């Protein structure tokens, strides 16, 4: 083999297998990072939706009840899904 790595082909295969196994086990940190970022984005979305409900409360009193019910249902559904993950 002319790859610059010294050793028998079996040793090279073993080294590559070890490197691949180490690389594949490092995904758990990435998954937790994605989960945290997702939680932040959903949190920002719920803050914006809450502000929209407050705006409806101030500007359009007739549809306030519908907006609050929609907000609460969305929050409950999100919490149920998040608890399953």
C-alpha positions as CSV (number, residue, x, y, z in Angstrom):
1,X,0.0,0.0,0.0
2,X,1.3,3.4,-0.9
3,X,-0.8,5.6,1.5
4,X,2.0,6.6,3.8
5,X,0.8,4.4,6.7
6,X,3.3,1.8,7.8
7,X,2.1,-1.6,8.8
8,X,0.5,-4.7,7.4
9,X,-2.8,-4.5,5.6
10,X,-4.5,-6.1,8.5
11,X,-3.1,-3.5,11.0
12,X,-4.2,-0.7,8.7
13,X,-7.7,-2.2,8.4
14,X,-7.9,-2.5,12.2
15,X,-6.8,1.2,12.6
16,X,-9.4,2.4,10.2
17,X,-12.1,0.3,11.9
18,X,-11.2,1.9,15.3
19,X,-11.3,5.4,13.7
20,X,-14.7,4.7,12.2
21,X,-16.1,3.3,15.4
22,X,-14.8,6.4,17.3
23,X,-16.4,8.7,14.8
24,X,-19.7,6.9,14.8
25,X,-20.0,7.1,18.6
26,X,-19.6,10.9,18.7
27,X,-23.0,11.5,17.3
28,X,-24.7,11.7,20.7
29,X,-23.3,15.1,21.4
30,X,-24.7,16.4,18.1
31,X,-28.1,15.0,18.8
32,X,-28.3,16.8,22.1
33,X,-27.2,20.0,20.4
34,X,-29.9,19.7,17.8
35,X,-32.4,19.0,20.6
36,X,-31.4,22.1,22.5
37,X,-31.5,24.3,19.3
38,X,-34.9,22.9,18.5
39,X,-36.2,23.6,22.0
40,X,-35.0,27.2,21.7
41,X,-36.6,27.7,18.3
42,X,-39.9,26.3,19.5
43,X,-39.7,28.5,22.6
44,X,-39.2,31.5,20.5
45,X,-42.1,30.5,18.4
46,X,-44.4,30.2,21.4
47,X,-43.2,33.6,22.7
48,X,-44.2,35.1,19.3
49,X,-47.5,33.3,19.3
50,X,-48.2,34.5,22.8
51,X,-47.5,38.1,21.7
52,X,-49.9,37.5,18.8
53,X,-52.5,36.4,21.3
54,X,-51.9,39.6,23.3
55,X,-52.2,41.7,20.2
56,X,-55.5,40.0,19.4
57,X,-56.7,40.7,22.9
58,X,-56.0,44.4,22.5
59,X,-57.2,44.9,18.9
60,X,-59.9,42.3,18.3
61,X,-61.8,41.2,21.4
62,X,-64.2,38.9,19.6
63,X,-61.5,36.4,18.5
64,X,-59.5,36.4,21.7
65,X,-61.0,33.2,23.1
66,X,-60.3,31.3,19.9
67,X,-56.7,32.5,19.9
68,X,-56.1,31.5,23.5
69,X,-57.6,28.1,22.9
70,X,-55.4,27.6,19.8
71,X,-52.3,28.7,21.8
72,X,-53.0,26.4,24.7
73,X,-53.8,23.4,22.5
74,X,-50.6,23.9,20.5
75,X,-48.6,24.2,23.8
76,X,-50.1,20.9,25.1
77,X,-49.5,19.1,21.9
78,X,-45.9,20.3,21.8
79,X,-45.3,19.2,25.4
80,X,-46.7,15.8,24.7
81,X,-44.5,15.3,21.6
82,X,-41.5,16.6,23.5
83,X,-42.0,14.2,26.3
84,X,-42.1,11.3,23.8
85,X,-38.7,12.3,22.3
